[in-house]
């Protein structure tokens, strides 16, 4: 299994531009999570999906952030327009439904976003 | 709501020293407990877990015991190596609360010097 695949690994963009982060979960995993990690705020859960349906987006910082999961093998996190304070490492993670309380999550390697 | 509290870092140790990173939790029901490790530039990896009281999780020389009476899950290693330098996260998951979401502590940075 290739694990959770995120792309790109690094993204540098100018303020005001649209940024799209991508994630491919592990096949068969029903849950998908988007996290943001910064030095100041640590690890924050932004949104999570179950069977492609958003369950809890209360962690999404504002309307500039949106996330979709059009099918079981792909999800995107979009920031439009981007701002320098969005600079962070964004992680995607997935988990199987039946034992998500026992196995924990599998994380991707993250996307390091820098907004200048 | 459920929460996890870890000891603050950074923790700096010499090689072969004994490691303890404290973790306590607050949860309703009977959560599963986890330790994740994040090496520089990488994502979080599951290090070990315990799913019920008195269980001991172990991996790569690290151990943690699920103590329900003290609501703790302290991480220990008898002899650390430079390669153990990383950030360690304690986490809990409660199937019957919050939909099984993982609740993370703030992370503890460990630096091991030769």
Interface residues (C-beta under 8 A of the other chain):
Chain A: X4 X31 X33 X42 X43 X45 X48 X50 X55 X56 X91 X93 X95 X100 X101 X102 X103 X104 X105 X106 X107 X108 X109 X110
Chain B: X31 X32 X34 X36 X42 X43 X44 X45 X46 X49 X51 X89 X91 X93 X94 X95 X99 X100 X101 X102 X104 X106 X107
